[in-house]
Amino acid sequence: MSSGGEQEPAVRAIVAGHGTFASGIVSAVEQITGRGQQFIAVSNTGLCLDDIQGALASALDVSHARVIFTDLPAGSCTMAVRRMIRERPGVLLVTGINLSLLLDFVMQDDTDPVVAVQAALERGRASMVVYGA
């Protein structure tokens, strides 16, 4: 609970990636929307695949999140989640994320996170545009 008696927003998803990718993109969400607290950021820096899987499993256990966003489809965070979700039905992996996708997801705070992913995914795909020759 916050000091004003309001309940703190629940963590809705985990964001995992290389280096400071996760904390950086969550920071951008916070700066734009003030809703960055809906995510837990996890870095793979200095971790082997088993350690990444353990860190993500702990984040899921603490937060009860059902969605994990990762940076690269063939990256170590994605591999760890794919191994882990075999034993965790109901957990959804979304990989290759961008800021537009996370912004759309976080603004759907009254929507079930698994449902919110579908609309956010479309927004994320549509936001990628090439200008120039």
C-alpha positions in Angstrom: 0.0 0.0 0.0 1.1 3.5 -0.7 1.1 6.2 2.0 -2.1 7.7 0.6 -4.0 4.4 1.2 -4.1 3.6 -2.5 -3.1 0.1 -3.5 0.1 -0.1 -5.5 -0.4 -1.2 -9.1 0.2 -4.9 -9.6 3.1 -6.2 -11.7 1.5 -7.4 -14.9 4.6 -8.6 -16.8 8.3 -9.3 -16.8 10.6 -7.7 -19.3 13.9 -9.6 -19.9 16.9 -8.9 -22.2 20.5 -8.3 -22.8 22.5 -5.7 -20.8 20.3 -2.8 -19.6 17.7 -3.4 -22.4 14.9 -4.4 -19.9 15.5 -1.6 -17.4 15.9 0.9 -20.2 12.7 0.1 -21.9 10.8 0.0 -18.6 12.3 3.4 -17.7 11.0 4.7 -21.0 7.5 3.4 -20.2 7.7 5.1 -16.8 8.8 8.4 -18.3 6.1 8.4 -20.9 3.2 6.9 -18.9 4.1 6.8 -15.2 3.2 3.1 -15.3 6.6 1.4 -15.4 5.9 -0.3 -12.0 3.7 -2.7 -13.9 6.9 -4.5 -15.1 9.8 -6.3 -13.5 13.0 -5.8 -15.5 15.4 -8.8 -15.6 18.9 -8.6 -17.2 20.9 -11.6 -18.4 24.2 -9.9 -17.8 26.7 -12.4 -16.2 24.1 -15.2 -16.1 24.2 -18.6 -17.7 21.0 -20.1 -19.1 20.1 -21.9 -15.9 20.6 -18.7 -13.9 18.4 -16.7 -16.3 15.7 -19.3 -16.0 16.0 -19.1 -12.2 15.8 -15.3 -12.1 12.7 -15.4 -14.4 11.0 -18.1 -12.4 11.6 -16.1 -9.2 10.2 -13.0 -10.8 7.1 -15.0 -11.9 6.7 -16.5 -8.4 6.9 -13.1 -6.7 4.7 -11.2 -9.1 2.3 -13.8 -10.3 2.7 -12.3 -13.8 1.5 -14.3 -16.7 3.4 -12.5 -19.5 7.1 -12.3 -20.2 8.5 -9.9 -22.8 12.0 -10.5 -24.2 14.3 -8.7 -26.6 15.4 -11.3 -29.1 13.6 -14.4 -30.5 16.8 -16.5 -30.3 18.3 -14.8 -27.3 19.2 -16.5 -24.0 16.3 -14.9 -22.2 13.9 -16.3 -24.7 15.5 -19.7 -24.6 15.2 -19.7 -20.8 11.5 -18.7 -20.9 10.8 -21.4 -23.5 12.3 -24.1 -21.3 10.5 -22.8 -18.3 7.0 -22.4 -19.7 6.7 -26.1 -20.4 6.1 -26.5 -16.6 4.1 -23.3 -16.3 0.9 -23.4 -18.3 -0.7 -20.0 -18.8 2.5 -18.1 -19.0 2.8 -16.3 -22.3 6.1 -15.3 -24.0 6.3 -12.3 -26.4 9.7 -11.8 -28.0 11.2 -9.2 -30.3 9.4 -6.4 -28.4 9.6 -2.7 -28.9 8.5 0.4 -26.9 5.3 0.9 -28.8 4.2 -2.7 -27.9 4.9 -2.1 -24.2 3.2 1.3 -24.2 0.0 -0.2 -25.7 0.2 -3.1 -23.2 0.6 -0.9 -20.1 -2.3 1.4 -21.1 -4.6 -1.6 -21.1 -4.3 -1.9 -17.3 -8.0 -3.0 -16.9 -7.7 -5.8 -19.5 -6.5 -9.3 -18.7 -2.7 -9.2 -19.5 -2.9 -12.2 -21.9 -5.7 -10.4 -23.9 -3.8 -7.1 -23.8 -0.8 -8.8 -25.4 -2.8 -9.4 -28.6 -3.7 -5.7 -29.2 -0.3 -4.6 -28.1 1.4 -7.0 -30.5 -0.5 -5.4 -33.4 0.5 -1.9 -32.3 4.1 -3.0 -32.0 4.2 -4.5 -35.4 2.5 -1.4 -37.0 4.9 1.0 -35.4 7.9 -0.3 -37.4 8.2 2.0 -40.4 11.0 2.7 -42.9 11.4 6.2 -44.3 13.7 7.2 -47.1 15.4 5.2 -49.9 
